[in-house]
Amino acid sequence: MAWFAQHPSWGAVVLLGILFGIHLYTNRYHENRYDAQGYWELANKYWGTGHFELMSFDNILRGYLFPLIISPFTLLTAYLGWEPINITRAFGLGTAVLLFGVVGPGVWSALRGPLAPAVPLGRRLVFGLLGFLMWRDYFNFALTDFPALLALLAGIWVLLRRRPLAWSGLLAGVAVAAALNFRPVYAATLPLVLVLCVWPRERPAADGGWLRALHWARGATFLLGVGLVLYPQRLINQEHFNSNSPLVLTAPPGSPNLYLSQVHGGLFIQKYETTIGVDYPNPSVVFRDATGDALATRAQLPPTMSFAQYLDMAGDYPGQLLALWLRHLFNGLDLQYPTPYPQAIFVNSFALALTNYLVLITGFLVLFRLGWRRLTWAHVPIIIVLLILLGPCAATLPVVMECRFLMPLHVLLCAMVAFGAHPLRQWRAASLSRRTAGFALYGLLVVGGFAVSASTQRQLEAKPRLLFKWQEPVPKPW
């Protein structure tokens, strides 16, 4: 254990690898489903001609890179008879231990300054344990949510470490471009990451022209790294969709905007899950929003609405639309299942929900406490990183909400708890009145969280879902 304490990154990789590995290879999932299976099939496209061919990839909704990475393993499963999910579990295991054991703590330490000590092993394990409790079964499947977040954080970490400048820009560009190719919504982060890339950690001196030149050179190498990753996407778009864009198109040029259609759906649906269980009549688990439905009716929004029409509605009904976004924010953070594909919908999730609310409350309190500090030049990168992480979350607030859409915010709050909370120190320093007020605050917020969640669960399309008692399984078939 002394060696682990002296090498916290390696210790976290080993211990979290054991925890996640045992779970992933002993749980009840036996195959990829829905989007996860879709990525596996897209990986097979590269071999559609009998040999590897980049231009065989012709999907407009997904980026080329994630299927490309897993494409060699599709051949292994075909020739050796391996189960695809055992390959994707290995990817998930690597993603989990790197995110929670190495990269996440590395970003936290780098934000504290170049002389800050490494995050100790214990706090890394707390971070990993929170990720395990909340998200553990996401790592079974060929999904891009966590790989995209890992790539984005890796790019940020490389930039914050700032050595050497040119190579850090190139590596960061590759990592960030991979993230936005995995998850197109991350394209909104690119300008902010570029700002972080050229932002000097210390206020430039009058004679610091050479240092500024180095930062601008790093910005150039960052863009080079972005271009190297996105150029194949541009070739694919030119070949199949007559577009010169290096980004994932998500819809053919001139056709309705996919994001807008999701925003329109977000007026009627406040939360969405996907089930593979037998206690619900179909895979799509839809939680309706009668208030949003009424808002869309009053605003007379057509299904093929434009951005201008949505903004007009925002101007006419700002309070109602803000309330809708807040419902989406809560529902996106309200984890009821630690998996993208619940095997049963009508199960007791009280323990997970209670743990989640306590983590969210503590995370927000730590974040607000850190935010009250006086802003200095050295704090600007912290603000930029927060905006980078929160930007994709803000972009998804209007759409049909799934918990994975707010994953960056949720992981950020888990990091606040794991790395920034000092409960014993604060408990000992607090007076009796402050302890009482703290208990009252937590109690009120937890009760409020369950109340809001129960309201959402009652809007389940097929039948209301109750939170506070075990429900008898629906007879098979539904």
C-alpha positions in Angstrom: 0.0 0.0 0.0 2.9 2.4 0.6 3.9 2.0 -3.1 0.3 2.8 -4.1 0.4 6.0 -1.9 3.6 7.1 -3.5 2.3 6.4 -7.1 -1.4 7.5 -6.8 -2.1 7.3 -10.5 -0.9 3.7 -10.9 -2.5 2.8 -7.6 -5.9 4.1 -8.8 -5.5 2.4 -12.2 -4.9 -1.0 -10.5 -7.6 -0.7 -7.8 -10.3 0.9 -10.0 -9.4 -1.6 -12.7 -10.1 -4.5 -10.3 -13.4 -2.9 -9.2 -14.7 -2.0 -12.7 -13.3 -5.2 -14.2 -15.0 -7.6 -11.8 -18.3 -5.8 -12.3 -18.1 -5.5 -16.1 -17.2 -9.1 -16.7 -19.7 -10.6 -14.2 -22.9 -8.5 -14.8 -26.0 -9.6 -16.7 -25.4 -7.8 -20.0 -24.5 -10.1 -22.8 -24.7 -8.0 -26.0 -24.6 -4.5 -27.3 -28.1 -3.0 -28.1 -29.5 -0.1 -30.0 -26.9 2.7 -30.4 -24.2 0.6 -29.0 -24.9 -2.2 -31.6 -25.1 0.5 -34.2 -21.6 1.6 -33.6 -20.3 -1.9 -33.8 -22.1 -2.4 -37.2 -20.6 0.9 -38.4 -17.2 -0.4 -37.6 -17.9 -3.3 -39.9 -18.5 -0.9 -42.7 -14.7 -0.3 -43.1 -14.4 -3.9 -44.3 -17.4 -3.9 -46.5 -15.3 -4.4 -49.7 -13.4 -7.3 -48.3 -10.5 -5.1 -47.2 -10.1 -1.9 -45.3 -11.5 1.1 -47.1 -12.0 4.5 -45.3 -14.5 5.6 -47.9 -16.7 2.7 -47.1 -17.9 4.6 -44.1 -21.0 6.5 -45.2 -23.1 7.3 -42.1 -24.2 10.9 -41.8 -25.2 10.8 -38.1 -22.0 9.4 -36.6 -18.4 10.5 -36.8 -15.9 8.2 -38.5 -13.3 7.9 -35.7 -14.9 5.8 -33.0 -16.0 3.1 -35.4 -12.5 3.3 -36.9 -10.9 2.6 -33.6 -13.0 -0.5 -32.9 -13.0 -1.7 -36.5 -9.9 -4.0 -36.1 -11.7 -5.8 -33.2 -14.7 -6.6 -35.4 -12.5 -8.8 -37.4 -11.2 -10.5 -34.3 -14.7 -11.3 -33.1 -15.5 -12.6 -36.6 -12.5 -14.9 -36.9 -12.1 -16.0 -33.3 -15.7 -16.2 -32.2 -15.4 -13.7 -29.4 -18.4 -11.9 -28.0 -18.4 -8.2 -29.1 -19.5 -7.0 -25.7 -16.3 -8.5 -24.2 -14.3 -6.3 -26.5 -16.4 -3.2 -25.7 -16.1 -4.0 -22.0 -12.4 -3.8 -22.3 -12.7 -0.4 -23.9 -15.0 0.7 -21.2 -12.7 -0.6 -18.5 -9.8 1.4 -19.9 -11.9 4.5 -20.3 -13.2 4.2 -16.7 -9.8 3.8 -15.0 -8.1 6.5 -17.1 -11.0 9.0 -16.5 -11.4 8.5 -12.8 -7.9 7.4 -11.8 -5.6 9.5 -14.0 -7.1 12.2 -16.3 -9.8 13.7 -14.1 -7.5 14.0 -11.0 -4.7 15.3 -13.4 -7.0 18.2 -14.6 -7.9 19.1 -11.0 -4.2 19.2 -9.9 -3.2 21.2 -13.0 -5.9 23.8 -12.4 -4.5 24.3 -8.9 -1.2 25.4 -10.3 2.2 24.0 -11.5 3.4 23.5 -7.9 0.2 21.8 -6.7 0.7 18.2 -5.4 -0.8 15.3 -7.1 -4.2 14.2 -6.0 -3.7 11.5 -3.3 -4.8 7.9 -3.9 -7.7 8.1 -1.5 -9.5 11.0 -3.2 -8.9 9.3 -6.6 -10.6 6.2 -5.3 -13.5 8.3 -4.0 -13.9 9.8 -7.4 -13.8 6.4 -9.0 -16.3 5.0 -6.5 -18.7 7.8 -7.3 -18.4 7.1 -11.0 -18.9 3.4 -10.3 -22.0 3.9 -8.2 -23.6 6.3 -10.7 -22.5 5.2 -14.2 -21.0 1.7 -13.9 -23.0 -0.1 -16.6 -22.3 2.5 -19.3 -18.9 1.0 -19.6 -20.2 -2.2 -21.0 -21.2 -0.8 -24.3 -19.8 0.7 -27.5 -21.1 4.2 -26.7 -19.1 7.4 -27.2 -20.3 9.5 -24.2 -17.5 8.6 -21.8 -14.7 8.3 -24.5 -15.6 11.8 -25.7 -15.4 13.2 -22.2 -12.1 11.4 -21.6 -10.7 12.8 -24.8 -11.8 16.3 -24.0 -10.4 16.2 -20.5 -7.2 14.7 -21.8 -6.8 17.6 -24.2 -7.5 20.1 -21.4 -5.0 18.4 -19.2 -2.3 18.5 -21.8 -2.8 22.3 -22.3 -2.8 23.0 -18.6 0.5 21.1 -18.0 2.1 23.4 -20.7 5.2 21.5 -21.6 6.5 21.4 -24.2 4.4 24.1 -25.8 4.4 22.9 -29.4 3.8 19.3 -28.7 1.2 20.0 -26.1 -0.8 22.0 -28.7 -0.6 19.2 -31.2 -1.7 16.5 -28.8 -4.4 18.6 -27.4 -5.8 19.3 -30.9 -5.9 15.6 -31.6 -7.7 14.8 -28.4 -10.2 17.6 -28.6 -11.0 16.8 -32.3 -11.5 13.2 -31.3 -14.0 14.3 -28.7 -16.1 16.4 -31.1 -16.0 13.7 -33.7 -17.2 11.2 -31.1 -19.9 13.6 -29.9 -20.7 16.4 -32.4 -22.2 18.6 -29.6 -18.6 19.1 -28.3 -17.9 21.2 -31.4 -19.2 24.1 -29.3 -16.1 23.7 -27.1 -13.5 24.2 -29.9 -13.2 28.1 -29.7 -12.9 27.9 -25.9 -10.3 25.2 -26.0 -8.4 27.4 -28.5 -8.6 30.3 -26.0 -7.2 28.1 -23.3 -4.5 27.0 -25.6 -3.1 30.5 -26.2 -3.9 31.9 -22.7 -0.7 32.6 -20.7 -0.8 31.1 -17.2 0.9 34.2 -15.8 0.2 37.8 -16.8 2.6 38.7 -19.6 5.4 41.1 -18.9 6.2 44.0 -21.1 9.2 42.1 -22.6 7.3 38.9 -22.9 6.8 39.0 -26.6 8.7 35.8 -27.2 6.5 34.0 -24.7 3.4 35.3 -26.4 4.8 34.1 -29.7 5.3 30.6 -28.2 1.6 30.5 -27.1 0.4 31.6 -30.5 2.7 28.9 -32.0 1.0 26.4 -29.8 -2.4 27.6 -31.0 -1.2 26.9 -34.5 -0.1 23.4 -33.7 -3.4 22.9 -31.8 -5.3 23.7 -35.0 -2.9 21.4 -36.9 -3.9 18.5 -34.6 -7.6 19.3 -35.0 -7.1 19.3 -38.8 -5.3 16.0 -38.8 -8.2 14.2 -37.0 -11.0 16.0 -38.9 -9.6 15.8 -42.4 -10.8 12.2 -43.0 -14.3 13.3 -42.0 -14.1 16.0 -44.6 -13.1 13.5 -47.2 -16.0 11.2 -46.2 -18.5 14.2 -46.4 -17.2 15.1 -49.8 -17.4 11.6 -51.1 -20.9 10.7 -49.9 -22.7 14.0 -49.0 -21.3 16.6 -51.3 -20.2 18.7 -48.4 -16.8 20.2 -47.5 -17.5 20.4 -43.8 -14.9 18.6 -41.5 -17.7 18.1 -38.9 -20.2 15.4 -38.5 -23.2 16.6 -40.6 -26.0 14.8 -38.7 -28.3 15.6 -41.6 -27.9 16.0 -45.4 -27.3 19.5 -46.7 -30.6 21.3 -47.2 -32.6 18.9 -45.0 -34.3 19.7 -41.7 -31.8 20.3 -38.9 -31.6 17.4 -36.5 -30.8 19.6 -33.5 -33.9 21.7 -34.2 -36.1 18.6 -34.4 -34.7 17.5 -31.0 -35.4 20.9 -29.6 -38.9 20.7 -30.8 -39.3 17.3 -29.3 -38.0 18.7 -26.0 -41.1 20.8 -25.7 -43.2 17.7 -25.4 -40.9 15.2 -23.7 -39.0 16.1 -20.6 -37.0 12.9 -20.2 -36.2 9.8 -22.1 -34.7 6.4 -21.2 -34.2 3.2 -23.3 -35.0 -0.1 -21.8 -34.2 -3.7 -22.7 -36.5 -5.1 -20.0 -39.9 -6.9 -20.2 -41.7 -4.7 -17.7 -42.4 -2.0 -20.2 -44.3 -2.2 -23.5 -41.6 -0.7 -25.8 -37.9 0.2 -25.6 -38.6 4.0 -25.7 -39.4 5.2 -22.1 -41.0 8.6 -22.6 -41.8 11.1 -19.8 -44.3 13.6 -21.2 -44.4 17.3 -20.5 -47.9 18.7 -20.5 -46.7 22.2 -19.7 -44.3 22.2 -22.6 -47.0 20.8 -24.9 -49.3 23.7 -23.9 -46.5 26.2 -24.4 -45.8 24.9 -27.9 -49.6 25.1 -28.7 -49.8 28.7 -27.5 -46.7 29.7 -29.5 -48.1 27.8 -32.6 -44.8 26.2 -33.3 -44.8 23.9 -36.3 -42.9 20.6 -36.2 -40.4 22.1 -38.8 -39.8 25.2 -36.7 -36.8 27.5 -37.3 -34.4 29.0 -34.8 -36.1 32.3 -35.3 -39.5 30.9 -34.4 -38.0 29.3 -31.2 -36.4 32.6 -30.3 -39.7 34.4 -30.8 -41.3 32.0 -28.4 -38.5 32.5 -25.9 -39.2 36.3 -26.1 -42.9 35.8 -25.7 -42.8 33.2 -22.9 -39.4 33.6 -21.2 -40.6 32.3 -17.8 -42.3 29.2 -19.1 -39.3 28.3 -21.3 -36.8 28.8 -18.5 -39.0 26.6 -16.3 -38.9 23.9 -19.0 -35.1 24.1 -19.2 -34.8 23.8 -15.5 -37.0 20.7 -15.6 -34.6 19.3 -18.2 -31.6 20.2 -16.1 -33.0 18.4 -13.1 -34.1 15.4 -15.1 -30.7 15.1 -16.8 -29.0 15.0 -13.4 -31.6 12.7 -11.8 -30.0 9.3 -12.3 -32.5 6.5 -11.7 -30.5 3.8 -13.3 -26.6 3.3 -13.5 -27.0 2.1 -17.1 -28.1 3.4 -20.5 -30.3 0.3 -21.0 -32.2 -0.6 -17.8 -33.2 -4.2 -17.6 -36.4 -3.2 -15.7 -38.1 0.2 -15.3 -40.4 -0.5 -12.4 -37.7 -1.1 -9.8 -36.8 0.6 -6.5 -34.1 3.2 -7.2 -34.4 5.0 -3.8 -30.8 4.2 -2.7 -29.2 5.4 -6.0 -31.4 8.5 -6.1 -30.6 9.5 -2.5 -26.9 9.0 -3.0 -27.1 11.0 -6.2 -28.9 13.9 -4.5 -26.4 14.1 -1.7 -23.5 14.1 -4.2 -25.2 16.8 -6.4 -26.0 19.0 -3.4 -22.5 18.7 -2.0 -20.9 19.2 -5.4 -22.8 22.4 -6.1 -22.0 23.8 -2.6 -18.3 23.1 -3.1 -18.4 24.7 -6.5 -20.2 27.8 -5.2 -17.7 28.0 -2.3 -14.8 27.9 -4.7 -16.5 30.5 -6.9 -16.6 33.1 -4.1 -12.9 33.5 -4.1 -11.4 36.7 -5.5 -10.8 36.4 -9.2 -7.2 36.7 -10.3 -5.3 36.2 -13.5 -4.4 32.6 -12.5 -8.1 31.8 -12.1 -9.1 32.6 -15.7 -8.1 29.1 -17.0 -10.4 27.6 -14.3 -13.3 29.7 -15.7 -12.5 28.7 -19.2 -12.4 25.0 -18.3 -15.7 25.3 -16.5 -17.2 26.9 -19.6 -15.8 24.2 -21.8 -17.4 21.5 -19.7 -20.7 23.3 -19.2 -21.1 24.5 -22.8 -22.2 21.1 -24.3 -24.6 20.6 -21.3 -26.2 24.0 -22.0 -26.6 23.1 -25.7 -28.6 20.0 -24.8 -30.9 21.6 -22.2 -33.6 22.4 -24.8 -33.7 18.9 -26.4 -35.3 15.6 -25.3 -33.3 15.0 -22.2 -31.2 11.9 -21.4 -29.0 11.7 -18.4 -25.9 11.1 -20.5 -26.3 14.5 -22.1 -25.4 16.2 -18.8 -22.6 13.7 -18.0 -19.8 16.4 -18.1 -21.7 18.4 -15.4 -22.4 15.3 -13.3 -18.8 14.2 -13.4 -17.7 17.7 -12.6 -19.9 17.7 -9.5 -18.5 14.3 -8.5 -15.0 15.8 -8.8 -16.0 18.6 -6.5 -17.1 16.1 -3.9 -14.1 13.8 -4.3 -11.4 16.5 -4.5 -12.8 19.7 -3.0 -15.0 18.6 -0.1 -13.6 18.5 3.5 -16.6 17.3 5.6 -14.7 16.3 8.8 -12.8 19.6 8.9 -16.0 21.7 8.3 -17.9 19.6 10.8 -15.4 20.2 13.5 -15.1 23.9 12.8 -18.9 24.5 12.6 -21.0 25.7 15.5 -24.1 23.8 16.6 -26.3 26.3 14.9 -24.4 25.9 11.6 -24.6 22.1 11.9 -28.3 22.3 12.4 -28.7 24.7 9.5 -26.7 22.3 7.3 -28.8 19.3 8.2 -31.9 21.3 7.5 -30.6 22.5 4.1 -29.7 19.0 3.0 -33.0 17.6 4.3 -35.0 20.2 2.4 -33.1 19.8 -0.8 -33.2 16.0 -0.7 -37.0 16.1 -0.1 -37.4 18.6 -2.9 -35.3 16.4 -5.2 -37.6 13.4 -4.5 -40.7 15.6 -5.0 -39.6 16.9 -8.4 -38.5 13.5 -9.5 -41.8 11.9 -8.4 -43.6 14.5 -10.5 -41.6 13.5 -13.5 -42.0 9.8 -12.9 -45.8 10.3 -12.8 -45.6 11.5 -16.4 -44.3 8.2 -17.7 -46.2 7.5 -20.9 -47.4 3.9 -20.3 -48.2 4.2 -16.6 -46.9 6.2 -13.7 -43.8 5.0 -12.0 -43.6 5.3 -8.2 -40.4 6.0 -6.3 -41.1 5.1 -2.7 -42.2 1.4 -2.8 -41.4 -1.8 -4.6 -43.7 -2.3 -7.5 -44.9 -5.7 -8.6 -43.4 -6.5 -12.1 -45.8 -6.1 -14.9 -46.9 -9.6 -16.1 -45.2 -10.9 -19.2 -46.0 -9.9 -21.9 -47.0 -6.3 -21.1 
